Amino acid sequence: MHFGSDNVVGASAPVMQALTAANGGSMPSYGEDDIAARVTRKLAEIFEHEVHVMLLASGTAANGLALACLTPPWGEVFCHAEAHVMTDECGGPEHWTGGAKLTPVTGLGGKIDTELFEAALVAPRRGVHSVKPAMLSLTNLTECGQRYSADETRTLAALARSHGLKVHLDGARFTNALVAGSDSPADLTWKAGVDVLCLGATKNGALAAEAVIFFDLALAETASYRRMRGGHLLSKGRFLSAQMEGWLMDDHWLTLARHANRAATRLATGLAKVHAVRLAWPVEGNEVFIILPTWLEQDLLEAGFRFYRWKTASLAPRNMPRDNEAVCRLVCSWQTRDEDIDALIRTATDASASGR
């Protein structure tokens, strides 16, 4: 009963069927296959915009490639202090960009605070002795499971653009953010000022497939060379294309995300009724963050449930954990079962009732 991540489950049947279909016969190599062309056309239809698409097998590589196309080595990249590019990619963004500087900006729930971002933009600089502001990187869903609305994205992107910055969106869980609201894919991206989106399929039903989607086609000029030089141009690229095509077909990607989000809502609703548990943030996607006594955390782990303790500085003061409490993250996937959710809720309820 694993709630540690949405990476712990395999690929959906339609994705696997698409891979099996692509396995027969021969196709052009290095992303020149017909499936890749169909995926690009499909993404242009979904996002209502002409796009240039790069397919990769890793979200870290997708982010690195995107950032490298948007900032020079002497550039400054603004992102949330807890963003994946800042804390979880082992210097990958700096490696891909040739040394661009990541500048953290804080904010509750993993969202960049607008006033703090503006202050960072106008902070004194020393000409060529300082890095040059180049881009803003947002994450939707955030690392705290929170959703940027189209209006929130637009506000931050407009501020970035007013200072000449490009805008990147890390969308490892973009589909979960999309189905949680009424905004269209276009509303949440280029219409709100996003230049490049990294659309993740891996966490939502694919084996290993990420799409770097350029809405500003001029920014993609060097992307093919960067992908090749970075070692991420697969010779049998059709297996990336096939995953994406199977994932996107008949709105399958949306169906998978809706299941994961519904599962998270079910889990959060049940846990919120447990006396010893409180929610760290509202559930806005497929992640549930709870604050609970460390003894209850241990009881759940010993009962066979898997999840992670979470370190964060993005909590509101009223939600800060007290002594002997922990913040934990539980993630639901496209394959999460109601019976596993109910078992966790029941175990937490029983343990809480017995007390310590």
Sine and cosine of phi, psi and omega as CSV:
sin_phi,cos_phi,sin_psi,cos_psi,sin_omega,cos_omega
0.00,0.00,1.00,0.08,-0.22,-0.98
-0.97,-0.24,0.92,-0.39,0.08,-1.00
-0.93,-0.38,0.35,0.94,-0.06,-1.00
-0.95,0.33,-0.56,0.83,-0.05,-1.00
-0.22,-0.97,0.29,-0.96,0.16,-0.99
-1.00,0.06,0.07,1.00,0.09,-1.00
-1.00,0.04,-0.14,0.99,-0.15,-0.99
-0.99,0.12,-0.21,0.98,0.01,-1.00
-0.98,-0.19,0.24,-0.97,-0.05,-1.00
-1.00,0.09,-0.45,-0.90,-0.04,-1.00
-0.99,-0.15,0.44,-0.90,-0.01,-1.00
-0.96,0.27,0.31,-0.95,-0.02,-1.00
-0.86,0.51,-0.72,0.69,0.02,-1.00
-0.88,0.48,-0.57,0.82,0.05,-1.00
-0.92,0.40,-0.70,0.71,0.01,-1.00
-0.91,0.41,-0.60,0.80,0.04,-1.00
-0.90,0.43,-0.62,0.78,0.04,-1.00
-0.91,0.41,-0.61,0.79,0.05,-1.00
-0.91,0.41,-0.69,0.73,0.00,-1.00
-0.89,0.46,-0.66,0.75,0.02,-1.00
-0.90,0.44,-0.61,0.79,-0.02,-1.00
-0.96,0.28,-0.28,0.96,-0.07,-1.00
-0.97,0.25,-0.31,0.95,-0.02,-1.00
-1.00,0.09,0.57,-0.82,0.08,-1.00
0.94,0.33,-0.33,-0.94,-0.02,-1.00
-0.81,-0.58,0.47,-0.88,0.02,-1.00
-0.59,-0.81,0.40,-0.92,0.07,-1.00
-0.84,0.54,0.51,-0.86,-0.07,-1.00
-1.00,0.00,0.07,-1.00,0.19,-0.98
0.82,0.57,0.66,0.75,0.09,-1.00
0.98,0.18,0.18,0.98,0.00,-1.00
-1.00,-0.08,0.20,0.98,-0.04,-1.00
-0.96,0.27,0.37,-0.93,0.00,-1.00
-0.91,0.42,-0.50,0.87,-0.01,-1.00
-0.89,0.45,-0.66,0.75,0.01,-1.00
-0.86,0.50,-0.65,0.76,0.02,-1.00
-0.90,0.43,-0.63,0.77,0.02,-1.00
-0.92,0.39,-0.61,0.79,0.03,-1.00
-0.89,0.46,-0.68,0.74,0.02,-1.00
-0.88,0.47,-0.70,0.72,0.02,-1.00
-0.90,0.45,-0.63,0.77,-0.01,-1.00
-0.91,0.41,-0.67,0.74,0.01,-1.00
-0.93,0.38,-0.57,0.82,0.08,-1.00
-0.89,0.45,-0.61,0.80,0.05,-1.00
-0.93,0.38,-0.71,0.70,-0.03,-1.00
-0.89,0.46,-0.69,0.73,-0.09,-1.00
-1.00,-0.07,0.01,1.00,0.08,-1.00
0.83,0.55,0.69,0.73,-0.08,-1.00
-0.29,-0.96,0.58,-0.81,0.14,-0.99
-0.90,0.44,0.69,-0.72,-0.07,-1.00
-0.69,-0.72,0.41,-0.91,0.23,-0.97
-0.92,-0.39,0.76,-0.65,-0.14,-0.99
-0.86,-0.51,0.75,-0.67,0.15,-0.99
-0.90,-0.44,0.80,-0.60,0.02,-1.00
-0.97,-0.22,0.73,-0.68,0.03,-1.00
-0.70,-0.72,0.21,-0.98,-0.03,-1.00
-0.99,-0.15,-0.05,1.00,-0.11,-0.99
-0.70,-0.72,0.71,-0.71,0.06,-1.00
-0.92,0.40,-0.57,0.82,0.05,-1.00
-0.89,0.45,-0.68,0.73,0.04,-1.00
-0.92,0.39,-0.62,0.78,0.02,-1.00
-0.88,0.48,-0.73,0.68,0.04,-1.00
-0.88,0.47,-0.71,0.71,-0.02,-1.00
-0.87,0.48,-0.69,0.72,0.03,-1.00
-0.88,0.48,-0.72,0.69,-0.02,-1.00
-0.88,0.47,-0.73,0.68,-0.01,-1.00
-0.88,0.47,-0.64,0.77,-0.02,-1.00
-0.89,0.46,-0.49,0.87,0.01,-1.00
-0.99,0.16,-0.24,0.97,-0.09,-1.00
-0.95,-0.32,-0.24,0.97,-0.05,-1.00
-0.66,-0.75,0.59,-0.81,0.12,-0.99
-0.98,0.20,0.20,-0.98,0.01,-1.00
-0.85,0.52,-0.44,0.90,0.00,-1.00
-1.00,-0.07,0.25,0.97,-0.06,-1.00
-1.00,0.06,0.27,-0.96,0.03,-1.00
-0.90,-0.44,0.79,-0.62,-0.03,-1.00
-0.94,-0.35,0.88,-0.47,0.04,-1.00
-1.00,-0.01,0.74,-0.67,0.02,-1.00
-0.47,-0.88,0.21,-0.98,0.04,-1.00
-0.93,0.37,0.52,-0.85,-0.03,-1.00
-0.87,0.50,-0.39,0.92,-0.01,-1.00
-0.94,-0.34,0.22,0.97,-0.01,-1.00
-0.90,0.44,0.47,-0.88,0.00,-1.00
-0.85,0.53,-0.67,0.74,-0.01,-1.00
-0.89,0.46,-0.41,0.91,-0.04,-1.00
-1.00,0.05,-0.61,0.79,-0.22,-0.98
-0.88,-0.47,-0.27,0.96,-0.21,-0.98
-0.78,-0.62,0.24,0.97,-0.08,-1.00
-0.84,-0.55,0.36,0.93,0.21,-0.98
0.78,0.62,0.63,0.78,-0.02,-1.00
0.97,0.25,0.21,0.98,0.00,-1.00
-0.83,0.56,-0.73,0.69,0.02,-1.00
-0.86,0.51,-0.66,0.75,0.04,-1.00
-0.91,0.42,-0.61,0.79,0.02,-1.00
-0.90,0.44,-0.76,0.65,-0.04,-1.00
-0.91,0.42,-0.61,0.79,-0.08,-1.00
-1.00,0.08,-0.13,0.99,-0.03,-1.00
0.99,0.15,0.30,0.95,0.10,-0.99
0.88,-0.48,0.20,0.98,0.03,-1.00
-0.85,0.53,0.52,-0.86,-0.07,-1.00
-1.00,-0.08,0.77,-0.63,0.10,-1.00
-1.00,-0.05,0.82,-0.57,-0.01,-1.00
-0.94,-0.35,0.89,-0.46,-0.04,-1.00
-0.98,0.20,0.61,-0.79,0.11,-0.99
-0.79,-0.61,0.74,-0.68,-0.07,-1.00
-1.00,0.01,0.03,-1.00,0.01,-1.00
0.31,-0.95,0.48,-0.88,-0.04,-1.00
-0.93,0.37,0.56,-0.83,0.08,-1.00
0.92,0.40,0.33,0.94,-0.01,-1.00
0.98,0.18,0.07,1.00,0.02,-1.00
-1.00,-0.07,0.65,-0.76,0.03,-1.00
-0.93,0.36,0.80,-0.61,0.05,-1.00
-0.96,0.27,0.81,-0.59,-0.10,-1.00
-0.87,0.50,-0.71,0.71,-0.02,-1.00
-0.91,0.41,-0.64,0.77,0.02,-1.00
-0.93,0.37,-0.58,0.81,0.05,-1.00
-0.91,0.42,-0.70,0.72,0.01,-1.00
-0.89,0.46,-0.64,0.77,0.03,-1.00
-0.89,0.45,-0.63,0.78,0.02,-1.00
-0.92,0.39,-0.57,0.82,0.00,-1.00
-0.92,0.40,-0.59,0.81,-0.09,-1.00
-0.98,-0.17,0.14,0.99,0.02,-1.00
-0.88,0.48,0.57,-0.82,-0.03,-1.00
-0.84,0.54,0.64,-0.77,0.06,-1.00
-0.75,-0.66,0.32,-0.95,-0.11,-0.99
-0.91,-0.42,0.81,0.59,0.07,-1.00
0.83,0.56,-0.74,-0.68,-0.05,-1.00
-0.95,0.32,-0.12,0.99,0.07,-1.00
-0.99,0.17,-0.18,0.98,0.02,-1.00
-0.89,-0.45,0.40,-0.92,0.13,-0.99
-0.94,0.34,0.38,-0.92,-0.06,-1.00
-0.98,-0.19,0.82,-0.58,0.05,-1.00
-0.80,0.60,0.79,-0.62,-0.12,-0.99
-0.78,-0.63,-0.57,0.82,-0.10,-1.00
-0.33,-0.94,0.31,-0.95,0.09,-1.00
-0.90,-0.44,0.74,-0.67,0.07,-1.00
-0.91,-0.42,0.86,-0.51,0.04,-1.00
-0.95,-0.32,0.32,-0.95,0.03,-1.00
-0.75,-0.66,0.81,-0.59,-0.02,-1.00
-0.63,-0.78,0.92,-0.39,-0.06,1.00
-0.88,0.48,0.44,-0.90,0.04,-1.00
-0.96,0.28,0.10,-0.99,0.03,-1.00
-0.92,0.40,-0.21,0.98,0.07,-1.00
-0.97,-0.23,0.23,0.97,0.06,-1.00
0.97,0.23,0.26,0.96,-0.05,-1.00
-0.99,-0.11,0.47,-0.88,-0.11,-0.99
-0.96,-0.27,0.80,-0.60,0.20,-0.98
-0.98,0.18,0.83,-0.56,0.13,-0.99
-0.97,0.25,0.18,-0.98,0.06,-1.00
-0.87,0.49,-0.65,0.76,-0.01,-1.00
-0.91,0.42,-0.67,0.74,0.02,-1.00
-0.91,0.42,-0.68,0.74,0.04,-1.00
-0.89,0.46,-0.69,0.73,-0.02,-1.00
-0.88,0.47,-0.65,0.76,-0.02,-1.00
-0.89,0.45,-0.73,0.68,-0.01,-1.00
-0.94,0.35,-0.64,0.77,0.00,-1.00
-0.91,0.40,-0.62,0.78,0.03,-1.00
-0.90,0.44,-0.64,0.77,0.04,-1.00
-0.91,0.42,-0.67,0.74,0.05,-1.00
-0.88,0.47,-0.72,0.69,-0.04,-1.00
-0.91,0.42,-0.53,0.85,0.02,-1.00
-0.91,0.42,-0.29,0.96,0.06,-1.00
-0.94,-0.33,0.24,0.97,0.08,-1.00
0.99,0.17,0.32,0.95,-0.04,-1.00
-1.00,-0.05,0.52,-0.85,0.17,-0.99
-1.00,0.05,0.27,-0.96,-0.08,-1.00
-0.78,-0.62,0.81,-0.59,0.04,-1.00
-0.92,-0.39,0.59,-0.80,0.05,-1.00
-0.83,-0.56,0.90,-0.44,0.12,-0.99
-0.99,0.17,0.95,-0.32,-0.07,-1.00
-0.92,-0.39,0.73,0.69,0.04,-1.00
-0.83,0.56,-0.58,0.82,0.08,-1.00
-0.86,-0.51,0.59,0.81,-0.01,-1.00
-0.87,0.50,-0.64,0.77,-0.05,-1.00
-0.90,0.43,-0.61,0.80,0.06,-1.00
-0.90,0.43,-0.62,0.78,0.06,-1.00
-0.92,0.39,-0.63,0.78,-0.04,-1.00
-0.90,0.44,-0.77,0.64,-0.09,-1.00
-0.97,0.25,-0.18,0.98,0.02,-1.00
-0.98,0.17,-0.16,0.99,-0.02,-1.00
-0.67,-0.74,-0.18,-0.98,-0.04,-1.00
-0.97,-0.24,-0.02,1.00,0.02,-1.00
-0.93,0.37,0.57,-0.82,0.05,-1.00
-0.99,0.14,0.26,-0.97,0.09,-1.00
-0.81,0.58,-0.63,0.78,0.04,-1.00
-0.91,0.41,-0.66,0.75,-0.01,-1.00
-0.85,0.52,-0.64,0.77,-0.08,-1.00
-0.99,0.13,-0.10,0.99,-0.09,-1.00
-0.81,-0.59,-0.98,-0.21,-0.19,-0.98
-0.92,0.39,-0.53,0.85,0.04,-1.00
-0.92,0.39,-0.39,0.92,0.03,-1.00
-1.00,-0.08,-0.01,1.00,0.07,-1.00
0.95,-0.30,0.15,0.99,0.00,-1.00
-0.99,0.17,0.74,-0.67,0.02,-1.00
-1.00,0.00,-0.62,0.78,-0.06,-1.00
-0.65,-0.76,0.74,-0.67,0.06,-1.00
-0.90,-0.43,0.73,-0.68,0.20,-0.98
-0.99,-0.14,0.97,-0.25,-0.08,-1.00
-1.00,-0.06,0.91,-0.41,-0.05,-1.00
-1.00,-0.02,0.77,-0.64,0.13,-0.99
-0.95,-0.32,-0.36,0.93,-0.12,-0.99
-0.86,0.51,-0.68,0.73,-0.03,-1.00
-0.97,0.23,-0.11,0.99,-0.14,-0.99
-0.76,-0.65,0.67,0.74,0.17,-0.99
0.92,-0.40,-0.11,0.99,0.07,-1.00
-0.99,-0.11,0.19,-0.98,0.11,-0.99
-0.98,0.18,-0.82,0.57,0.01,-1.00
-0.28,-0.96,1.00,-0.09,-0.06,-1.00
-0.40,-0.92,0.82,-0.57,0.02,-1.00
-0.71,-0.70,0.61,-0.79,0.01,-1.00
-0.89,-0.46,0.84,-0.54,0.15,-0.99
-1.00,-0.03,0.91,-0.42,-0.12,-0.99
-0.93,-0.36,0.91,-0.41,0.02,-1.00
-1.00,-0.06,0.87,-0.49,0.12,-0.99
-1.00,0.03,-0.53,0.85,0.15,-0.99
-1.00,-0.05,0.99,-0.17,-0.15,-0.99
-0.89,0.45,-0.47,0.88,0.00,-1.00
-0.89,0.45,-0.49,0.87,-0.02,-1.00
-0.95,0.31,-0.26,0.96,-0.04,-1.00
-1.00,0.04,0.05,1.00,-0.11,-0.99
-0.82,0.58,-0.64,0.77,-0.06,-1.00
-0.98,-0.19,0.02,1.00,-0.14,-0.99
-0.87,0.49,-0.68,0.73,-0.04,-1.00
-0.88,0.47,-0.65,0.76,0.02,-1.00
-0.93,0.37,-0.65,0.76,-0.01,-1.00
-0.92,0.40,-0.63,0.77,0.03,-1.00
-0.89,0.45,-0.69,0.72,0.00,-1.00
-0.91,0.42,-0.74,0.67,-0.04,-1.00
-0.91,0.42,-0.51,0.86,0.02,-1.00
-0.99,0.14,-0.01,1.00,0.05,-1.00
0.98,0.18,0.39,0.92,-0.06,-1.00
-0.89,-0.45,0.28,0.96,0.15,-0.99
-1.00,-0.03,0.96,-0.27,-0.04,-1.00
-0.98,0.18,0.71,-0.70,0.01,-1.00
-0.90,0.44,-0.66,0.75,0.04,-1.00
-0.99,-0.11,0.87,0.49,-0.08,-1.00
-0.89,0.45,-0.29,0.96,-0.02,-1.00
-0.88,0.47,-0.37,0.93,-0.01,-1.00
-0.98,0.20,-0.35,0.94,0.22,-0.98
-0.97,0.25,-0.73,0.69,-0.02,-1.00
-0.86,0.50,-0.68,0.74,-0.04,-1.00
-0.89,0.45,-0.67,0.74,0.05,-1.00
-0.86,0.52,-0.73,0.69,-0.03,-1.00
-0.90,0.43,-0.65,0.76,-0.03,-1.00
-0.92,0.39,-0.70,0.72,0.04,-1.00
-0.90,0.44,-0.58,0.81,-0.02,-1.00
-0.93,0.37,-0.64,0.77,-0.07,-1.00
-0.99,0.10,-0.37,0.93,-0.12,-0.99
-0.89,0.46,0.70,-0.71,0.08,-1.00
0.82,0.57,0.57,0.82,0.02,-1.00
0.86,0.51,0.46,0.89,-0.02,-1.00
-0.86,0.51,-0.64,0.77,-0.02,-1.00
-0.86,0.51,-0.59,0.81,0.02,-1.00
-0.95,0.30,-0.64,0.77,0.02,-1.00
-0.88,0.48,-0.68,0.73,0.00,-1.00
-0.89,0.46,-0.70,0.71,-0.03,-1.00
-0.92,0.38,-0.61,0.79,0.02,-1.00
-0.89,0.46,-0.64,0.77,0.04,-1.00
-0.88,0.48,-0.73,0.68,-0.02,-1.00
-0.89,0.46,-0.67,0.74,0.01,-1.00
-0.91,0.42,-0.68,0.73,0.02,-1.00
-0.89,0.46,-0.64,0.77,0.03,-1.00
-0.89,0.46,-0.67,0.74,0.01,-1.00
-0.90,0.43,-0.64,0.77,0.04,-1.00
-0.89,0.45,-0.68,0.73,0.04,-1.00
-0.88,0.48,-0.70,0.72,0.00,-1.00
-0.90,0.44,-0.73,0.68,-0.03,-1.00
-0.90,0.43,-0.65,0.76,0.00,-1.00
-0.88,0.48,-0.67,0.74,0.01,-1.00
-0.94,0.34,-0.68,0.73,-0.03,-1.00
-0.93,0.36,-0.52,0.86,0.01,-1.00
-0.90,0.44,-0.33,0.94,0.01,-1.00
-1.00,0.03,-0.13,0.99,0.01,-1.00
-0.99,0.17,0.79,-0.61,-0.14,-0.99
-0.83,0.56,-0.64,0.77,-0.13,-0.99
-1.00,0.05,0.00,1.00,-0.13,-0.99
-0.89,-0.45,0.61,-0.79,0.17,-0.98
-0.66,-0.75,0.45,-0.89,-0.01,-1.00
-0.99,0.16,0.70,-0.72,0.04,-1.00
-0.96,0.27,-0.65,0.76,0.05,-1.00
-0.62,-0.79,0.32,-0.95,0.13,-0.99
-0.88,0.48,0.51,-0.86,0.04,-1.00
-1.00,0.09,0.89,-0.46,-0.06,-1.00
-0.85,-0.52,0.13,0.99,0.02,-1.00
-0.35,-0.94,-0.79,-0.61,-0.05,-1.00
-0.93,-0.37,0.28,0.96,0.01,-1.00
-0.88,-0.47,0.65,-0.76,0.01,-1.00
-0.85,-0.52,0.86,-0.52,0.04,-1.00
-0.94,-0.34,0.83,-0.55,-0.05,-1.00
-0.83,-0.56,0.43,-0.90,0.12,-0.99
-0.91,-0.40,0.82,-0.57,-0.10,-0.99
-0.54,-0.84,0.36,-0.93,0.05,-1.00
-0.89,0.46,0.57,-0.82,-0.02,-1.00
-0.89,0.46,-0.48,0.88,0.04,-1.00
-0.93,0.37,-0.56,0.83,0.04,-1.00
-0.96,0.29,-0.62,0.78,0.10,-0.99
-0.82,0.58,-0.73,0.68,-0.02,-1.00
-0.91,0.42,-0.64,0.77,0.03,-1.00
-0.87,0.50,-0.69,0.73,-0.01,-1.00
-0.91,0.41,-0.65,0.76,0.03,-1.00
-0.90,0.43,-0.67,0.75,0.01,-1.00
-0.93,0.38,-0.41,0.91,0.04,-1.00
-0.98,0.18,-0.06,1.00,0.08,-1.00
0.97,-0.22,0.09,1.00,0.04,-1.00
-1.00,0.06,0.65,-0.76,-0.04,-1.00
-0.91,-0.42,0.79,-0.61,0.05,-1.00
-0.31,-0.95,0.10,-1.00,-0.09,-1.00
-0.89,-0.46,0.59,-0.81,0.24,-0.97
-0.96,0.29,0.61,-0.79,-0.14,-0.99
-0.86,-0.51,0.76,-0.65,0.08,-1.00
-0.99,-0.15,0.79,-0.61,-0.04,-1.00
-0.45,-0.90,0.53,-0.85,0.14,-0.99
-0.91,-0.42,0.32,0.95,-0.09,-1.00
-0.98,-0.20,0.23,0.97,0.00,-1.00
-1.00,0.10,0.56,-0.83,0.18,-0.98
-0.91,0.41,0.52,-0.85,-0.04,-1.00
-0.79,0.62,-0.61,0.79,-0.04,-1.00
-0.93,0.37,-0.28,0.96,-0.05,-1.00
-0.97,-0.26,0.12,0.99,0.00,-1.00
-0.89,0.46,0.68,-0.73,0.01,-1.00
-0.90,0.43,0.61,-0.79,0.05,-1.00
-1.00,0.05,0.02,-1.00,0.05,-1.00
-0.83,0.56,0.67,-0.74,0.02,-1.00
0.90,0.43,0.46,0.89,0.15,-0.99
-0.87,-0.49,0.37,-0.93,0.01,-1.00
-0.69,-0.72,0.49,-0.87,0.17,-0.99
-0.99,-0.11,0.79,-0.62,-0.02,-1.00
-0.78,-0.62,0.55,-0.84,0.04,-1.00
-0.95,-0.33,0.76,-0.65,0.11,-0.99
-0.85,-0.53,0.78,-0.62,-0.08,-1.00
-0.89,-0.45,0.72,-0.69,0.08,-1.00
-0.98,-0.21,0.52,-0.85,-0.04,-1.00
-0.87,-0.50,0.00,-1.00,0.05,-1.00
-0.91,0.42,-0.22,0.98,-0.07,-1.00
-0.92,-0.38,0.03,1.00,-0.04,-1.00
-0.88,0.48,0.72,-0.70,-0.07,-1.00
-0.99,-0.16,0.59,-0.80,0.04,-1.00
-0.85,0.52,-0.61,0.79,-0.05,-1.00
-0.91,0.41,-0.53,0.85,0.06,-1.00
-0.95,0.32,-0.63,0.78,0.06,-1.00
-0.88,0.47,-0.75,0.66,-0.04,-1.00
-0.90,0.43,-0.56,0.83,0.03,-1.00
-0.91,0.40,-0.65,0.76,0.03,-1.00
-0.91,0.41,-0.70,0.71,0.01,-1.00
-0.88,0.48,-0.69,0.73,-0.01,-1.00
-0.90,0.43,-0.68,0.74,0.02,-1.00
-0.90,0.44,-0.68,0.73,0.02,-1.00
-0.91,0.42,-0.64,0.77,0.01,-1.00
-0.90,0.44,-0.74,0.67,-0.02,-1.00
-0.89,0.45,-0.68,0.73,-0.03,-1.00
-0.91,0.40,-0.65,0.76,0.00,-1.00
-0.91,0.42,-0.62,0.79,-0.01,-1.00
-0.91,0.41,-0.56,0.83,0.00,-1.00
-0.97,0.26,-0.45,0.89,0.07,-1.00
0.93,0.36,0.04,-1.00,0.02,-1.00
-0.69,-0.73,0.00,0.00,0.00,0.00
